[in-house]
């Protein structure tokens, strides 16, 4: 029996390359005779240059669904993915894990009364029960929880891509890329857009940065975030935050590091005003150098830091900026 796996992709240019890692994982972990179908949903034209970013495997089918109704809310994507699943009838739906995709797939899975495992990092097959299981970190990454889906017609799962994963690809031979129309009812009339605010674009390559300036509630005020960005700019690094700063509205979700945020792997990690909660620490990987600054001498972060400074986080950031500027001026 052929096992059908459907991979939905909501188009973002940087996401096409990440799909390769996901396909590599599927190829290596699902040994059954399988058919992989990739569906790309986009409101823009995808040229050959963009499509060439996909280094696909043998016999992988790719369908591009262009539709002007695709925008920045979930409704049209929910309809489109639902129709694709009804057509292809997969046993498993696997997607890259991000907040928007999880929101879409949660509602699609509910329509099929299907189980949904989120933010996993690996797939295994349990031979004794003839069932796929999914691994995700739990208890501050101290254990890997095994998740299985029972009595579900389709298994839905999102995989969290890890920074720095290198994948080996076969040379594509029988890849089919087709454009396909999909009818989506325009439900824009049911939604009233009051205001659209474009957030300031910050070139903050958090997942690939070798130096990361991490900040927590210890910086005391949203305005003090500017010092983190100034220090990151001096060092050629990026800024990451703890979940409380996102919950307070001080920082965008894209900057969050941790179990419910991004997983990073920097060489150097500065922790300013971060207590060291397990769900944040599990997101920073194993940096070669961890420098922690916290007013509380008993903070958990000091237990794993290479160097610890008991001091005010914001004032120390300012001092670091001044010192690094002086050093760089002499170079």
Order of alpha helices (4+ residues) and beta strands (2+ residues): beta-alpha-beta-alpha-beta-alpha-beta-alpha-beta-beta-beta-beta-beta-beta-beta-alpha-beta-alpha-beta-alpha-beta-beta-alpha
